[in-house]
Amino acid sequence: MSAINIGSLGIVGAGAMGRGIAQIAAQAGLTVSLFDVNAQAVAAARQYLQDTFAKLADKGKISAADSEAALARVKACTALEDLADCDMVLEAIVERLDVKRDLVAKLEAILREDAVIASNTSSLSITAIAVGSKKPDRVVGYHFFNPVPLMKVVEVIDGLSGDPAIGDRLMELSCRMGHTPVRCKDMPGFIVNHAGRGMNIEGLKAAQEGVAEFVDIDNIMREQAGFRMGPFELMDLTGLDVSHPVMESIYNHFYQEPRYRPSPITALRSVGGLLGRKTGAGFYAYSEGQKQIPATRAVPDSRPAGVWVSRANERGHVMAVKLLGALGANVEGGNQPSVDALIVVTPLGLDATTAALQEGLDATRVVAIDTLLPFEATKRRTLMTTPATSAGARDAAHGLFASDGVPVTVIRDSAGFIAQRIIGCIVNIASDIAQQRIATPTDIDLAVNLGLGYPKGPLALGDTIGANVILEVLRNMNQLTGDMRYRPSPWLWRRAGLGLSLLTDEARVTDPCIG
């Protein structure tokens, strides 16, 4: 199929996604034809665009002339046939395969043979949407994120029958519209929804195990790990009516891959109507749209007389001793703790109980501290107790580690604390996306950083912490729990072993007989 210059864009579906795409296309100079089976939706969308362009002009973001010109380029259509002359038509309709296939068939009867048909689907296979098409090579995935003008990334997805030249053309078009394009294969979840499994699903798993409350997990991921939102804040924002079906879809489309196993927590809460902000109640309560945060536990007025730090994890030992010195603690030397000392362990991927048992320590005095991330770079610390840890030891540790004003969260025993297990899963899933060649390492990090707002792309995050550290966390969790969700990706363990960046791709091997 010959590549054409895309100067006119038809959009089917005038909802939030459709009008958002119409906005950036019109601002980029494309002629936009907007259609919806509901004529009122088209009128509402065009009014929205008129208001939006006017506001942008009022704020000095665009000139008054550009505002008027952009609106003039948006044509309200009353029939699908009005899109006949478009160089490309993008559908942003309901996420149902049968409806999208039916639309493709109708468009093929209307459009020129060289016109592109694109789908903004977030979860359906592009290959499946193109099935039954007369020219499946021109059907391509073009997945934007809401709100489109602010989320500056778009996934370009090649179906099995797609013409790569069309994908190339959409990559160029994305840049014209001010967005960063990423290219990926047609696989469940594409890049962003696929990579996003680690945060939500592992956060739910920790909550299901009774390790910590929803707010504790969110606080740790936001203030210790540096993410913009924790998993439960994110799911409340998105809504479980959207999040839970995506979890089930990706899990089932990957044939029950353990890494993507959904949680009964979201299934139950969805049925109960606790969908999040949109219903006024989710993992948090909302009063007049404002999240209600539960009261935090007061810091105990207690400190230990002495502290002994395990050397089982030398990296963690060094970090903990340095912090304790800054806090003015009396740190004991020697190979064994004194009879009254608080015992601090720093496991990676293990729980506090296992760390205590491995060294024959008195579990009633054992408290673990998470040393995954440098203390100076975090705004919260996480402590973890064994089931046998006394209240006195727990409170003394809490009081000591919070004595400089940095908040402390105390959780129940868990393989991998909270940040370790969630970040480990995020990095591991991204590594496996790269291993499956769904997208390049660079595009994976770009897509996740821009699409999910993570502090870094997942592969760069793994590099910052250390691929060998992430690998140790995952291997220990896998061995301790027996859960295959934690098995490390070959992409991760090979690069960790070789001392390579997780962003390192492999040289392509070309068969000289094929070229």
C-alpha positions as CSV (number, residue, x, y, z in Angstrom):
1,M,0.0,0.0,0.0
2,S,1.5,3.4,-1.0
3,A,2.1,5.9,1.8
4,I,-0.1,9.0,1.6
5,N,0.2,12.3,3.3
6,I,-2.5,12.5,6.0
7,G,-4.0,16.0,5.8
8,S,-7.6,15.1,6.7
9,L,-8.7,13.0,9.6
10,G,-12.2,11.6,10.3
11,I,-13.1,10.7,13.9
12,V,-15.9,8.3,14.8
13,G,-16.9,8.8,18.4
14,A,-17.3,12.3,19.9
15,G,-16.7,11.4,23.6
16,A,-13.7,12.5,25.7
17,M,-11.2,10.6,23.6
18,G,-12.6,11.6,20.2
19,R,-12.8,15.3,21.0
20,G,-9.4,15.3,22.6
21,I,-7.9,13.8,19.4
22,A,-9.9,16.3,17.3
23,Q,-8.4,19.1,19.4
24,I,-4.7,18.2,18.8
25,A,-5.3,17.3,15.2
26,A,-7.0,20.6,14.4
27,Q,-4.3,22.6,16.2
28,A,-1.7,20.7,14.1
29,G,-3.4,21.9,10.9
30,L,-5.4,18.8,10.0
31,T,-9.0,19.1,8.7
32,V,-11.1,17.1,11.1
33,S,-14.5,15.5,10.3
34,L,-16.2,14.5,13.5
35,F,-19.1,11.9,13.6
36,D,-21.0,10.1,16.2
37,V,-24.3,8.1,16.0
38,N,-25.5,10.5,18.7
39,A,-25.8,13.9,16.9
40,Q,-26.0,15.7,20.2
41,A,-22.6,14.3,21.2
42,V,-21.1,15.9,18.0
43,A,-22.7,19.3,18.8
44,A,-21.4,19.0,22.4
45,A,-17.9,18.1,21.3
46,R,-17.7,21.0,18.9
47,Q,-18.9,23.4,21.6
48,Y,-16.3,22.0,23.9
49,L,-13.6,22.6,21.3
50,Q,-14.8,26.1,20.7
51,D,-14.6,26.8,24.4
52,T,-11.2,25.1,24.7
53,F,-9.7,27.0,21.8
54,A,-11.0,30.3,23.2
55,K,-9.5,29.5,26.7
56,L,-6.2,28.7,25.1
57,A,-6.3,32.0,23.3
58,D,-7.3,33.9,26.5
59,K,-4.3,32.3,28.3
60,G,-1.9,33.3,25.5
61,K,-1.2,29.7,24.6
62,I,-2.3,30.3,21.0
63,S,-3.3,33.4,19.1
64,A,-6.9,34.4,18.6
65,A,-6.5,33.8,14.9
66,D,-5.1,30.3,15.4
67,S,-8.0,29.6,17.8
68,E,-10.6,30.6,15.1
69,A,-8.7,28.7,12.4
70,A,-8.5,25.5,14.5
71,L,-12.2,25.5,15.2
72,A,-12.9,26.2,11.5
73,R,-11.0,23.0,10.6
74,V,-13.4,20.9,12.7
75,K,-16.4,19.8,10.7
76,A,-19.5,18.3,12.4
77,C,-20.8,15.4,10.4
78,T,-24.3,13.9,10.4
79,A,-23.6,10.7,8.5
80,L,-20.7,8.3,8.2
81,E,-20.6,8.9,4.5
82,D,-19.4,12.5,5.2
83,L,-16.0,10.9,6.0
84,A,-15.6,9.6,2.5
85,D,-12.8,12.0,1.4
86,C,-10.7,11.6,4.6
87,D,-7.2,10.4,4.3
88,M,-7.6,8.6,7.5
89,V,-10.4,7.7,9.9
90,L,-9.9,6.9,13.6
91,E,-12.5,5.2,15.6
92,A,-12.9,6.0,19.3
93,I,-16.1,4.1,20.1
94,V,-17.2,1.4,22.6
95,E,-14.7,-1.3,23.4
96,R,-16.6,-4.1,21.8
97,L,-14.9,-6.2,19.1
98,D,-18.1,-6.9,17.1
99,V,-19.0,-3.2,17.0
100,K,-15.5,-2.2,15.9
101,R,-15.4,-4.9,13.1
102,D,-18.8,-3.7,11.9
103,L,-17.6,-0.1,11.7
104,V,-14.4,-1.2,9.8
105,A,-16.7,-2.9,7.2
106,K,-18.8,0.2,6.8
107,L,-15.8,2.4,6.5
108,E,-14.3,0.2,3.8
109,A,-17.5,0.7,1.7
110,I,-17.1,4.4,2.0
111,L,-13.4,5.3,2.0
112,R,-10.8,5.4,-0.8
113,E,-8.7,2.3,-1.0
114,D,-5.6,4.2,0.1
115,A,-7.3,5.7,3.2
116,V,-6.0,4.5,6.6
117,I,-8.4,3.0,9.2
118,A,-7.1,3.4,12.8
119,S,-8.5,2.2,16.1
120,N,-8.0,3.9,19.4
121,T,-8.7,0.7,21.3
122,S,-7.0,0.3,24.6
123,S,-7.5,-3.5,25.1
124,L,-8.6,-5.2,21.9
125,S,-6.4,-6.9,19.3
126,I,-5.7,-4.8,16.2
127,T,-5.4,-8.1,14.3
128,A,-8.8,-9.2,15.5
129,I,-10.4,-5.9,14.6
130,A,-9.0,-6.3,11.1
131,V,-10.4,-9.8,10.6
132,G,-12.9,-9.8,7.8
133,S,-11.6,-6.6,6.3
134,K,-11.0,-6.5,2.6
135,K,-7.7,-4.7,3.1
136,P,-6.5,-5.6,6.6
137,D,-3.1,-4.1,5.8
138,R,-4.5,-0.6,6.3
139,V,-6.0,-1.2,9.7
140,V,-3.7,0.0,12.5
141,G,-3.8,0.7,16.2
142,Y,-3.4,4.3,17.3
143,H,-3.9,4.4,21.1
144,F,-4.1,7.8,22.8
145,F,-4.5,8.4,26.6
146,N,-7.0,10.6,28.4
147,P,-6.9,13.5,28.6
148,V,-5.4,13.5,25.1
149,P,-4.0,17.1,25.0
150,L,-2.1,16.6,28.3
151,M,-1.0,12.9,27.9
152,K,1.8,13.4,25.3
153,V,2.2,9.8,24.3
154,V,0.5,7.6,21.7
155,E,1.0,3.9,20.9
156,V,1.2,2.9,17.3
157,I,0.3,-0.8,17.0
158,D,1.0,-3.0,14.0
159,G,-1.4,-5.8,13.5
160,L,-0.2,-9.1,12.0
161,S,-1.5,-8.1,8.6
162,G,-0.7,-4.4,8.9
163,D,1.5,-2.5,6.4
164,P,4.5,-1.2,8.4
165,A,4.6,1.9,6.1
166,I,1.3,3.0,7.6
167,G,2.7,2.7,11.1
168,D,5.6,4.8,9.9
169,R,3.3,7.4,8.6
170,L,1.4,7.5,12.0
171,M,4.7,7.9,13.8
172,E,5.3,11.1,11.8
173,L,1.7,12.3,12.2
174,S,2.1,11.9,16.0
175,C,5.0,14.3,16.1
176,R,3.1,16.8,14.0
177,M,0.4,16.7,16.6
178,G,2.9,17.3,19.4
179,H,2.9,13.8,20.8
180,T,5.6,11.2,21.4
181,P,4.9,8.1,19.4
182,V,6.0,4.6,20.6
183,R,5.8,1.5,18.3
184,C,4.6,-1.8,19.5
185,K,3.4,-5.3,18.4
186,D,-0.2,-6.3,18.7
187,M,-0.1,-8.0,22.1
188,P,-2.6,-7.7,25.1
189,G,-2.3,-4.3,26.8
190,F,0.2,-3.1,24.2
191,I,2.9,-1.2,26.2
192,V,1.3,1.0,28.9
193,N,-1.6,-1.1,30.1
194,H,0.7,-4.2,30.0
195,A,3.5,-2.5,32.0
196,G,1.1,-1.0,34.4
197,R,0.2,-4.4,35.8
198,G,3.0,-4.4,38.3
199,M,1.9,-1.5,40.4
200,N,-1.8,-2.2,40.8
201,I,-1.8,-6.0,40.9
202,E,1.1,-6.3,43.4
203,G,-0.3,-3.5,45.6
204,L,-3.5,-5.5,45.7
205,K,-1.6,-8.7,46.5
206,A,0.1,-7.0,49.5
207,A,-3.3,-5.7,50.7
208,Q,-4.9,-9.2,50.2
209,E,-2.1,-10.7,52.4
210,G,-3.0,-8.3,55.2
211,V,0.5,-6.8,55.1
212,A,-0.7,-3.1,55.2
213,E,-3.8,-0.9,54.7
214,F,-4.5,0.7,51.4
215,V,-3.4,4.1,52.6
216,D,-0.1,2.7,54.0
217,I,0.7,1.1,50.6
218,D,-0.1,4.4,48.8
219,N,2.0,6.4,51.2
220,I,5.0,4.1,50.8
221,M,4.8,4.1,47.0
222,R,4.4,7.9,46.9
223,E,6.8,9.1,49.6
224,Q,9.3,6.3,49.8
225,A,9.4,5.1,46.2
226,G,8.8,8.5,44.6
227,F,5.7,7.7,42.5
228,R,3.1,10.4,41.8
229,M,0.3,8.1,43.1
230,G,0.1,4.8,44.9
231,P,-1.9,1.9,43.4
232,F,-5.2,2.5,45.3
233,E,-5.2,6.3,44.6
234,L,-4.6,5.5,40.9
235,M,-7.4,2.9,40.8
236,D,-9.8,5.3,42.5
237,L,-8.9,7.9,39.9
238,T,-9.4,5.6,37.0
239,G,-12.4,3.7,38.4
240,L,-12.7,0.0,39.0
241,D,-15.3,-0.2,36.3
242,V,-12.3,0.5,34.0
243,S,-9.4,-1.0,35.9
244,H,-10.8,-4.4,36.9
245,P,-11.9,-5.5,33.4
246,V,-8.5,-4.6,32.0
247,M,-6.8,-6.7,34.7
248,E,-9.0,-9.7,33.8
249,S,-8.6,-9.1,30.1
250,I,-4.8,-9.1,30.1
251,Y,-4.6,-12.0,32.5
252,N,-6.9,-14.1,30.3
253,H,-5.4,-13.0,27.0
254,F,-2.0,-14.1,28.3
255,Y,-3.6,-17.5,29.3
256,Q,-3.4,-17.0,33.1
257,E,0.2,-15.8,33.3
258,P,0.8,-15.6,37.1
259,R,2.5,-12.1,36.7
260,Y,-0.9,-10.6,35.8
261,R,-3.2,-12.5,38.2
262,P,-6.1,-10.1,39.3
263,S,-7.3,-9.8,42.8
264,P,-10.7,-10.7,44.4
265,I,-10.5,-7.4,46.2
266,T,-11.3,-5.4,43.0
267,A,-13.8,-8.0,41.8
268,L,-15.8,-7.7,45.1
269,R,-15.5,-3.9,45.3
270,S,-16.7,-3.6,41.7
271,V,-19.8,-5.6,42.4
272,G,-20.4,-3.5,45.5
273,G,-20.2,-0.3,43.5
274,L,-17.1,1.1,45.2
275,L,-15.6,2.2,42.0
276,G,-13.7,5.3,43.2
277,R,-14.0,9.0,42.8
278,K,-16.8,8.7,40.3
279,T,-19.1,7.0,42.9
280,G,-17.8,9.0,45.9
281,A,-16.4,5.9,47.5
282,G,-13.6,3.5,46.6
283,F,-10.5,2.6,48.4
284,Y,-11.0,6.0,50.0
285,A,-14.1,7.9,51.0
286,Y,-14.7,11.2,49.1
287,S,-16.5,14.1,50.5
288,E,-17.4,16.8,47.9
289,G,-14.8,15.3,45.6
290,Q,-12.0,15.5,48.3
291,K,-10.2,12.3,49.4
292,Q,-10.7,11.6,53.1
293,I,-7.4,10.4,54.6
294,P,-7.5,8.2,57.7
295,A,-5.7,9.5,60.8
296,T,-2.1,8.4,61.1
297,R,-0.7,6.6,64.2
298,A,1.2,8.8,66.6
299,V,4.9,8.2,66.8
300,P,5.7,6.3,70.0
301,D,7.8,8.2,72.6
302,S,10.3,5.3,72.8
303,R,13.8,4.5,71.8
304,P,16.0,1.5,72.3
305,A,19.1,1.6,74.6
306,G,21.1,-0.1,71.9
307,V,20.8,-1.4,68.3
308,W,22.5,-4.3,66.5
309,V,22.3,-4.5,62.7
310,S,22.6,-7.8,60.8
311,R,25.4,-8.2,58.3
312,A,23.5,-10.8,56.2
313,N,22.9,-8.1,53.6
314,E,26.1,-6.1,53.6
315,R,24.6,-3.3,51.4
316,G,21.7,-2.9,53.8
317,H,23.9,-3.1,56.8
318,V,26.0,-0.2,55.6
319,M,22.9,1.9,54.8
320,A,21.2,1.2,58.2
321,V,24.3,1.8,60.3
322,K,24.8,5.2,58.5
323,L,21.2,6.2,59.2
324,L,21.3,5.1,62.8
325,G,24.5,7.1,63.3
326,A,22.8,10.2,62.0
327,L,19.9,9.5,64.4
328,G,22.2,9.3,67.3
329,A,21.6,5.6,68.1
330,N,23.9,3.5,70.1
331,V,25.0,0.9,67.4
332,E,26.6,-2.2,68.8
333,G,29.4,-4.0,67.0
334,G,30.1,-7.7,67.2
335,N,28.7,-10.8,65.6
336,Q,25.8,-11.2,68.0
337,P,23.4,-8.7,69.6
338,S,23.5,-8.0,73.3
339,V,20.5,-9.4,75.3
340,D,18.6,-6.1,75.4
341,A,19.4,-4.7,71.9
342,L,16.9,-3.9,69.2
343,I,17.8,-6.2,66.3
344,V,17.6,-4.6,62.9
345,V,17.6,-6.8,59.7
346,T,17.7,-5.5,56.1
347,P,16.4,-8.3,53.9
348,L,15.9,-8.1,50.1
349,G,12.9,-10.1,49.0
350,L,12.7,-12.0,52.2
351,D,10.4,-11.5,55.2
352,A,11.6,-10.5,58.7
353,T,10.8,-14.0,60.0
354,T,13.0,-15.7,57.5
355,A,15.8,-13.1,58.1
356,A,15.6,-13.8,61.8
357,L,15.5,-17.6,61.4
358,Q,18.5,-17.7,59.0
359,E,20.7,-16.1,61.7
360,G,19.1,-17.7,64.8
361,L,18.0,-14.2,66.1
362,D,15.5,-13.5,68.9
363,A,12.4,-12.8,66.8
364,T,10.8,-10.9,69.7
365,R,13.4,-8.1,69.2
366,V,13.6,-8.2,65.4
367,V,12.5,-5.3,63.2
368,A,13.3,-5.1,59.5
369,I,13.9,-1.8,57.6
370,D,13.6,-1.5,53.8
371,T,16.9,-0.5,52.3
372,L,15.9,-0.8,48.6
373,L,16.3,3.0,48.0
374,P,18.8,5.4,49.5
375,F,17.4,7.0,52.7
376,E,18.5,10.5,51.7
377,A,16.4,10.2,48.5
378,T,13.1,9.2,50.3
379,K,10.5,11.0,52.3
380,R,9.3,7.9,54.2
381,R,10.8,4.8,55.8
382,T,9.2,1.4,56.1
383,L,9.7,-1.0,59.0
384,M,8.4,-4.6,59.2
385,T,7.9,-6.8,62.2
386,T,7.8,-10.6,62.6
387,P,4.6,-12.1,64.1
388,A,6.7,-12.6,67.3
389,T,8.1,-9.0,67.6
390,S,7.1,-7.5,70.9
391,A,5.2,-4.2,71.0
392,G,8.1,-2.7,72.9
393,A,10.6,-3.5,70.2
394,R,8.2,-2.3,67.5
395,D,7.5,1.0,69.2
396,A,11.2,1.6,70.1
397,A,12.1,1.0,66.4
398,H,9.3,3.3,65.2
399,G,10.3,6.0,67.7
400,L,14.0,5.8,66.7
401,F,13.6,5.8,62.9
402,A,11.0,8.6,63.0
403,S,13.1,10.7,65.5
404,D,14.3,13.1,62.8
405,G,10.8,13.9,61.6
406,V,10.7,11.5,58.6
407,P,7.4,9.6,58.6
408,V,7.6,5.9,59.3
409,T,5.1,3.2,58.2
410,V,5.2,-0.1,60.2
411,I,3.8,-3.1,58.2
412,R,3.3,-6.7,59.0
413,D,5.7,-9.4,57.8
414,S,6.0,-9.6,54.0
415,A,8.3,-11.1,51.5
416,G,9.8,-8.0,50.0
417,F,8.2,-5.2,52.1
418,I,6.0,-3.0,49.9
419,A,8.4,-0.9,47.7
420,Q,10.6,-3.9,47.0
421,R,7.9,-6.2,45.8
422,I,6.0,-3.6,43.7
423,I,9.1,-2.0,42.1
424,G,10.5,-5.5,41.5
425,C,7.3,-6.5,39.6
426,I,7.3,-3.2,37.7
427,V,10.8,-3.7,36.5
428,N,10.3,-7.4,35.8
429,I,7.2,-7.0,33.7
430,A,8.9,-4.2,31.7
431,S,11.9,-6.5,31.2
432,D,9.6,-9.3,29.9
433,I,7.9,-6.9,27.5
434,A,11.4,-6.2,26.1
435,Q,12.2,-9.9,26.1
436,Q,9.1,-10.6,24.0
437,R,10.1,-7.8,21.6
438,I,6.7,-6.2,22.0
439,A,8.6,-2.8,21.9
440,T,12.1,-1.6,22.1
441,P,13.5,-0.9,25.6
442,T,13.6,2.9,24.8
443,D,9.9,2.9,23.7
444,I,8.9,0.9,26.8
445,D,10.5,3.5,29.1
446,L,9.1,6.4,27.1
447,A,5.6,5.0,27.0
448,V,5.5,4.2,30.8
449,N,7.1,7.5,31.9
450,L,4.7,9.6,29.8
451,G,1.6,7.3,30.0
452,L,1.7,6.4,33.7
453,G,3.8,9.3,35.1
454,Y,6.3,7.1,36.9
455,P,9.4,8.9,38.2
456,K,11.5,7.0,35.6
457,G,10.8,4.5,33.0
458,P,10.8,1.0,34.5
459,L,14.0,-0.2,32.9
460,A,15.8,3.0,33.9
461,L,14.4,2.6,37.4
462,G,15.9,-0.9,37.5
463,D,19.2,0.4,36.4
464,T,19.2,3.2,39.1
465,I,18.5,0.7,41.9
466,G,20.7,-2.0,40.3
467,A,19.5,-4.9,38.2
468,N,21.4,-7.3,40.5
469,V,19.4,-5.9,43.5
470,I,16.1,-6.2,41.7
471,L,17.1,-9.8,40.7
472,E,17.9,-10.7,44.3
473,V,14.5,-9.3,45.5
474,L,12.6,-11.4,42.9
475,R,14.6,-14.6,43.3
476,N,14.1,-14.5,47.1
477,M,10.4,-13.8,46.8
478,N,10.0,-16.5,44.2
479,Q,11.8,-19.0,46.4
480,L,10.1,-18.0,49.6
481,T,6.5,-17.9,48.3
482,G,6.7,-20.4,45.5
483,D,4.6,-18.0,43.5
484,M,5.7,-18.0,39.8
485,R,4.5,-14.3,39.5
486,Y,8.0,-13.4,40.9
487,R,10.1,-15.5,38.6
488,P,12.7,-13.1,37.0
489,S,12.5,-12.4,33.3
490,P,15.5,-13.7,31.2
491,W,16.0,-10.1,30.0
492,L,16.6,-9.1,33.7
493,W,18.8,-12.0,34.8
494,R,21.0,-12.0,31.7
495,R,21.7,-8.3,31.9
496,A,22.2,-8.4,35.6
497,G,24.7,-11.2,35.2
498,L,26.6,-9.4,32.4
499,G,26.6,-6.1,34.1
500,L,24.6,-4.5,31.3
501,S,21.9,-1.8,31.5
502,L,18.4,-3.0,31.2
503,L,18.0,-0.7,28.3
504,T,20.6,-2.6,26.3
505,D,19.0,-4.2,23.3
506,E,20.7,-6.9,21.3
507,A,22.5,-6.6,17.9
508,R,20.1,-7.8,15.2
509,V,21.2,-11.0,13.5
510,T,20.7,-10.8,9.8
511,D,20.6,-13.8,7.5
512,P,22.8,-13.0,4.5
513,C,20.6,-15.1,2.3
514,I,17.6,-13.0,3.2
515,G,19.2,-9.6,3.7
